[in-house]
Amino acid sequence: MNRNEFLVCREYASIDLAFSLFNLRGMQEDTDEDEPDRKVLLGEGEKTSYERFEKYLREVLRITGEEEDVRVQLGMLAEEIEPALRELRRDNKARMEFFTALTDRLVAYEYVLNRCELKYSPEKRLDDFLKSNPEDAFLNRLIMYLTRDRDQRVFGTKLQSVIGEIPIQITKNKLFERIDGTFSLYLDSDETALNELIYMLRMAGLVAKTDEDTIEIYPLLKQTLKDFEETELMTMPEERYNLLRDEVFSLSGKLQFIMDYYCELQRCTNDLLSLCLVRKWLPGEDELFGEAEKGAVLSCLDKPDEESLVPLEGRIEAVSERLQRQMAQVEAPDMNGEEEEEYLDIATLARLLSNSMFADIDPLFVESKKVTKETIREKEDVFFEELAEAMKSSQKPVKKAIIAKVLEKLPPFLTSQNTIEEYVRTNLFGCRDKAEKCAVMAILIEMMED
């Protein structure tokens, strides 16, 4: 890229950093009347991560491009700050993966609790619900909901969501057969795609472990998980159900707040690292920031101030379009040493300034490997053992949730309207638990209305 194109990267990263830093500082200082204790969740881990980021940012802000020792300062940028920011990115990603695994566990718990919602209702209420939603009329409405979009991707997404809600009686071996059938579709393809599928299945199957030492740091998380896992879900009284429901749904909101916090922190880290990389390729005495951007960042560091962002309003959209156009045109040349270094930095910038905030940059490129039958067998052996253990150690309602959420991540195995209708009649209408049947029908009705 030429000098002007690197300046576009600098402008985008500078403006984005100012707004992201404003949001991040606001999350630290904000109060919410509905969730007055949510800031309690921002513990030592979050505080330490932010302090590390702020330390690196203040060091970068001291580099003006005008002092005599600027070369020494820029050397520090490459030798100290850039590696430190890469390490911070990795740490943020690890913590985000922990919270993602915890969120998936809560998704399974919510699945269980949703199906218990009508368990304590009078029999007449359940009968009245079923009378007002005749099976044939309900099925016709569901089929219309699934098929009204001609886009096959939309149809597939809707069908996966429906499959993920309908209770199903399926053996472990039959589940493994379906997973094996999906894995076989990846034969001779890039192994990265198969690894991404396995990652999603491990999360859905509660295979990804949530580090117990980390949970200890968050008392609000620990208590809810303890309460749920120590409850006999099949026989719990209504009072216990109400307690778990309130705890789990409240915790879901608190987890979302923490994850939003790490997203903002990672965005800030990506922007600052981008500025470090860009500076190497801007000749002359260019500043790391423009005057307005630097002023806004300084203001947000010291005290969140909306007024300081006013000069930047409306600029990010235009520069974003320019950035996307120029990144789309980047191609790997036949390179000498300097050209290779420049290309790797550009490729890194493309990831840092994309919407994939946690995308790997260390390493930037992974050697492409083709999926073989042996690859599939090896990965299946590991995953099936993990999934079998997760199902074995779970109570029956959680085991059903695991199966449903794993099936939801697989390509739809229902290929025609007839097979969909048969699946619904067998697994939903044939459900022997009337309360669960009504609860699932209510969930699907809400899905169709949305």
C-alpha positions in Angstrom: 0.0 0.0 0.0 1.1 3.6 -0.5 1.4 6.3 2.1 -2.2 7.6 1.7 -3.6 4.1 2.1 -1.8 3.6 5.4 -3.2 7.0 6.5 -6.7 5.6 5.9 -5.9 2.8 8.3 -4.5 5.3 10.8 -7.6 7.5 10.5 -10.0 4.6 10.9 -8.2 3.1 13.9 -7.8 6.5 15.6 -11.5 7.4 15.3 -12.7 3.9 16.3 -10.4 3.9 19.3 -11.8 7.2 20.5 -15.4 6.0 20.4 -14.6 2.5 21.7 -12.6 3.9 24.6 -15.5 6.2 25.5 -17.8 3.2 25.6 -15.3 1.2 27.7 -14.8 3.9 30.2 -18.6 4.4 30.4 -19.1 0.8 31.2 -16.7 1.1 34.1 -18.5 4.1 35.5 -22.1 3.5 34.4 -24.8 2.7 36.9 -27.9 0.8 36.0 -31.0 1.0 38.3 -32.3 -2.4 37.0 -28.9 -4.1 37.5 -27.2 -2.2 40.4 -24.8 -5.0 41.1 -23.5 -5.7 37.6 -20.3 -3.7 38.1 -19.5 -6.1 40.9 -18.7 -8.5 38.0 -15.9 -6.3 36.8 -13.3 -7.8 39.1 -9.6 -7.9 39.3 -9.2 -9.7 36.0 -11.1 -6.9 34.1 -9.4 -4.2 36.1 -5.9 -5.6 35.4 -6.6 -6.0 31.7 -7.8 -2.5 31.4 -4.8 -1.1 33.3 -2.4 -3.0 31.0 -4.2 -1.4 28.0 -4.1 2.1 29.4 -0.4 1.8 30.3 0.4 0.9 26.6 -1.9 3.6 25.3 -0.3 6.3 27.5 3.1 5.2 26.2 2.0 5.5 22.6 0.4 8.9 23.3 3.8 10.2 24.4 5.3 9.5 21.0 4.8 12.8 19.1 6.9 12.3 16.0 8.6 15.6 16.7 11.2 14.9 19.4 14.8 14.2 18.6 14.7 10.8 20.1 11.6 9.8 18.1 13.5 6.8 16.6 14.2 5.5 20.0 10.5 5.9 20.9 9.5 4.1 17.7 11.9 1.3 18.4 10.2 0.9 21.8 6.9 0.8 19.9 8.1 -2.2 17.8 10.1 -4.0 20.5 8.0 -3.5 23.6 4.5 -2.2 23.0 3.5 -4.2 20.0 4.4 -7.6 21.5 2.7 -6.5 24.8 -0.5 -5.7 22.9 -0.4 -9.0 21.1 -0.2 -10.8 24.4 -3.1 -8.7 25.8 -5.2 -9.7 22.8 -4.5 -13.4 23.5 -5.4 -13.0 27.2 -8.6 -11.2 26.3 -9.5 -13.9 23.8 -8.9 -16.6 26.4 -11.2 -14.9 28.9 -13.8 -14.4 26.3 -13.8 -18.1 25.5 -14.3 -18.8 29.1 -17.4 -16.6 29.3 -18.6 -18.0 25.9 -18.5 -21.6 27.3 -20.3 -20.4 30.5 -23.0 -18.7 28.3 -23.5 -22.0 26.4 -24.0 -23.7 29.7 -26.6 -21.2 30.6 -28.3 -21.7 27.3 -28.7 -25.4 28.2 -30.0 -24.5 31.6 -32.5 -22.0 30.1 -33.6 -24.8 27.7 -34.4 -27.0 30.7 -36.2 -24.3 32.7 -38.3 -23.2 29.7 -39.7 -26.7 29.5 -40.6 -26.7 33.2 -42.5 -23.5 33.0 -45.9 -25.1 32.7 -45.2 -28.1 34.9 -46.8 -26.3 37.9 -49.9 -25.1 35.9 -53.4 -26.5 36.5 -54.3 -29.4 34.1 -57.2 -27.3 32.7 -54.8 -24.6 31.6 -52.8 -27.1 29.6 -55.9 -28.6 28.0 -57.3 -25.2 27.1 -54.0 -24.3 25.5 -54.0 -27.5 23.4 -57.6 -26.9 22.4 -56.8 -23.4 21.2 -53.9 -24.7 19.2 -55.1 -27.8 17.3 -52.2 -29.9 16.0 -53.1 -29.8 12.3 -53.5 -26.0 12.4 -50.3 -25.6 14.4 -48.3 -27.8 12.0 -49.7 -25.9 8.9 -48.6 -22.6 10.5 -45.1 -24.0 11.3 -44.6 -25.3 7.7 -45.7 -21.9 6.3 -43.3 -20.2 8.6 -40.4 -22.4 7.4 -41.1 -22.3 3.7 -42.4 -18.8 3.1 -38.8 -17.6 2.3 -37.3 -18.9 -0.9 -33.8 -18.3 0.3 -32.5 -21.7 1.2 -30.1 -20.2 3.8 -33.0 -18.6 5.6 -35.0 -21.8 5.4 -32.1 -23.8 6.8 -31.5 -21.4 9.7 -35.2 -21.4 10.7 -35.3 -25.2 10.4 -32.2 -25.6 12.6 -33.8 -23.3 15.3 -37.0 -25.4 15.2 -35.1 -28.7 15.5 -33.2 -27.1 18.5 -36.5 -26.6 20.4 -38.4 -29.8 19.7 -37.8 -32.6 22.3 -36.4 -35.7 20.7 -35.8 -39.2 21.9 -32.6 -40.3 20.4 -29.8 -42.7 21.5 -26.3 -41.6 21.9 -25.2 -43.9 19.0 -27.8 -42.4 16.7 -26.6 -38.9 17.6 -23.0 -39.9 16.9 -24.1 -41.3 13.5 -25.6 -37.9 12.6 -22.4 -36.1 13.7 -20.3 -38.6 11.7 -22.5 -38.0 8.6 -21.8 -34.3 8.9 -18.1 -34.7 9.5 -17.9 -36.8 6.3 -19.1 -33.9 4.3 -15.8 -32.2 5.1 -13.7 -34.9 3.4 -11.0 -33.3 1.2 -12.0 -29.8 2.3 -9.8 -27.4 4.4 -9.3 -28.7 8.0 -10.0 -25.3 9.4 -13.7 -25.5 8.5 -14.0 -28.8 10.3 -12.2 -27.4 13.3 -14.7 -24.5 13.4 -17.7 -27.0 13.4 -16.1 -29.0 16.2 -15.6 -25.9 18.2 -19.3 -25.0 17.9 -20.3 -28.6 18.8 -18.1 -28.7 21.8 -19.7 -25.5 23.1 -23.2 -26.7 22.4 -22.4 -30.1 24.0 -21.0 -28.5 27.2 -17.8 -30.2 26.4 -15.7 -27.0 26.7 -14.8 -26.9 30.4 -15.3 -23.7 32.4 -12.2 -23.2 34.5 -13.2 -23.7 38.1 -10.4 -21.4 39.4 -11.7 -18.6 37.2 -15.3 -19.2 38.4 -14.1 -18.7 42.0 -13.2 -15.1 41.1 -16.9 -14.4 40.3 -19.1 -15.2 43.4 -22.3 -14.2 41.5 -21.5 -16.7 38.8 -20.5 -19.5 41.2 -23.6 -19.4 43.3 -26.0 -19.7 40.4 -24.1 -22.6 38.9 -24.0 -24.3 42.3 -27.7 -23.9 42.9 -28.6 -25.3 39.5 -26.3 -28.3 39.6 -27.3 -29.3 43.1 -31.0 -29.3 42.3 -32.8 -32.5 41.4 -34.4 -31.1 38.2 -36.9 -33.9 37.7 -38.5 -33.4 41.1 -37.9 -29.8 42.1 -40.8 -28.0 43.7 -42.2 -24.8 42.2 -40.4 -22.5 44.7 -37.0 -24.0 43.7 -37.9 -23.7 40.0 -38.7 -20.0 40.5 -35.4 -19.4 42.3 -33.4 -21.1 39.5 -35.3 -19.3 36.8 -34.7 -15.9 38.3 -31.0 -16.7 39.0 -30.2 -18.1 35.6 -32.0 -15.4 33.6 -30.4 -12.7 35.7 -27.0 -14.2 35.3 -27.4 -14.3 31.5 -27.7 -10.5 31.5 -24.7 -10.1 33.8 -22.6 -12.4 31.5 -23.6 -10.4 28.5 -22.4 -7.3 30.2 -19.0 -8.8 30.9 -18.7 -10.1 27.4 -19.6 -6.7 26.0 -16.9 -5.3 28.2 -14.3 -7.6 26.7 -15.5 -6.9 23.2 -14.9 -3.2 23.8 -11.5 -3.8 25.4 -10.5 -6.0 22.5 -11.6 -3.4 20.0 -9.5 -0.8 21.7 -6.5 -3.2 21.8 -6.9 -3.9 18.1 -7.1 -0.2 17.2 -4.0 0.6 19.3 -2.0 -2.3 17.8 -3.1 -1.2 14.3 -1.7 2.3 15.0 1.6 0.8 16.1 1.8 -1.3 12.8 0.8 1.6 10.6 3.4 3.9 12.0 6.2 1.8 10.6 5.1 2.5 7.0 4.4 6.3 7.3 7.6 8.1 6.3 8.4 11.6 7.7 7.2 13.0 10.9 3.6 11.8 10.9 1.9 11.8 14.2 0.4 8.6 15.5 -2.9 10.5 15.8 -4.5 13.5 14.2 -5.1 16.4 16.5 -8.8 15.9 17.0 -8.5 12.1 17.5 -5.7 12.4 20.0 -7.7 15.0 21.9 -10.7 12.8 22.0 -8.7 9.8 23.2 -7.0 11.8 25.9 -10.3 13.2 27.1 -11.8 9.7 27.3 -8.8 8.4 29.2 -9.1 11.1 31.8 -12.8 11.4 31.9 -15.5 10.2 29.5 -16.6 13.4 27.6 -19.1 13.2 24.8 -18.3 16.7 23.6 -14.7 15.7 22.7 -16.2 13.2 20.2 -18.3 15.8 18.4 -15.5 16.6 15.8 -15.3 12.9 14.9 -19.0 12.3 14.4 -19.9 11.1 10.9 -16.3 10.4 9.8 -16.1 6.7 10.6 -18.7 5.7 8.0 -16.8 7.3 5.1 -13.4 6.1 6.1 -14.8 2.6 6.7 -15.9 2.4 3.1 -12.5 3.5 1.8 -10.8 1.0 4.1 -12.9 -1.9 2.9 -12.2 -1.0 -0.7 -8.5 -0.8 -0.4 -8.2 -4.0 1.8 -10.2 -5.9 -0.8 -7.6 -5.1 -3.4 -4.6 -6.3 -1.4 -2.8 -9.3 -3.0 0.3 -11.1 -2.0 3.1 -10.1 -4.4 6.3 -12.0 -5.3 8.1 -10.5 -2.4 11.5 -9.5 -1.3 12.1 -9.2 2.5 10.6 -5.7 3.0 7.6 -6.4 0.7 6.9 -9.6 2.7 7.0 -7.7 6.0 4.7 -5.0 4.6 2.2 -7.5 3.3 2.1 -9.4 6.6 1.4 -6.1 8.4 -1.3 -5.3 6.0 -2.9 -8.7 6.4 -2.7 -8.2 10.1 -4.3 -4.8 9.8 -7.1 -6.3 7.8 -8.0 -8.7 10.6 -7.5 -6.1 13.4 -9.8 -3.6 11.7 -12.4 -6.1 10.8 -15.6 -7.0 12.7 -13.9 -10.3 13.8 -12.4 -8.7 16.9 -10.9 -12.0 18.3 -9.5 -13.3 15.0 -6.1 -14.9 15.3 -3.1 -12.9 14.3 -0.5 -15.1 16.0 0.0 -17.0 13.8 -1.6 -15.0 11.0 -1.7 -17.8 8.5 -2.1 -21.5 9.3 -0.9 -24.1 6.8 -3.9 -25.5 4.9 -4.5 -29.2 5.4 -6.9 -31.4 3.6 -9.4 -33.4 5.7 -8.8 -37.2 5.2 -10.7 -40.2 6.5 -8.0 -40.6 9.2 -8.4 -36.9 10.2 -12.1 -37.4 10.7 -11.6 -40.6 12.7 -9.0 -39.0 15.0 -11.2 -36.0 15.7 -14.3 -38.1 16.2 -12.6 -40.3 18.7 -11.7 -37.3 20.8 -14.9 -35.5 20.5 -17.2 -38.5 21.0 -15.4 -39.4 24.1 -15.8 -35.9 25.5 -19.4 -35.6 24.5 -20.2 -39.1 25.9 -18.7 -38.0 29.3 -20.6 -34.7 29.3 -23.9 -36.5 28.7 -23.1 -39.2 31.2 -22.4 -36.7 34.0 -25.5 -34.6 33.3 -29.0 -35.0 34.7 -31.6 -36.2 32.1 -33.1 -32.8 31.4 -29.7 -31.3 30.7 -28.7 -34.3 28.6 -31.8 -33.6 26.4 -30.7 -30.0 26.1 -27.2 -31.1 25.0 -28.7 -33.4 22.3 -31.1 -30.6 21.1 -28.4 -28.0 20.9 -25.9 -30.3 19.2 -28.5 -31.2 16.6 -29.2 -27.5 16.1 -25.6 -26.9 15.0 -25.7 -29.7 12.4 -27.0 -29.2 8.9 -30.8 -29.9 8.8 -31.4 -33.6 8.3 -35.0 -33.1 7.3 -35.0 -32.8 3.6 -38.7 -32.4 2.6 -42.0 -31.1 3.9 -43.2 -34.7 4.6 -40.1 -35.5 6.7 -40.6 -32.2 8.7 -44.2 -33.0 9.3 -43.4 -36.5 10.4 -40.7 -35.2 12.7 -43.0 -32.7 14.4 -45.8 -35.3 14.8 -43.5 -37.9 16.2 -41.4 -35.8 18.6 -43.6 -32.9 19.5 -47.2 -34.1 19.2 -46.1 -37.5 20.5 -44.4 -36.0 23.6 -45.9 -37.8 26.7 -45.1 -34.9 29.0 -48.1 -32.5 28.4 -46.5 -29.6 30.2 -43.3 -29.9 28.1 -45.4 -30.3 24.9 -47.3 -27.1 25.7 -44.2 -25.2 26.6 -42.4 -26.1 23.4 -45.5 -25.2 21.3 -45.6 -21.8 23.1 -41.9 -21.3 22.4 -42.4 -22.1 18.7 -45.4 -19.8 18.5 -43.4 -17.0 19.9 -40.6 -17.8 17.4 -43.1 -17.7 14.5 -44.6 -14.4 15.7 -41.2 -12.8 16.0 
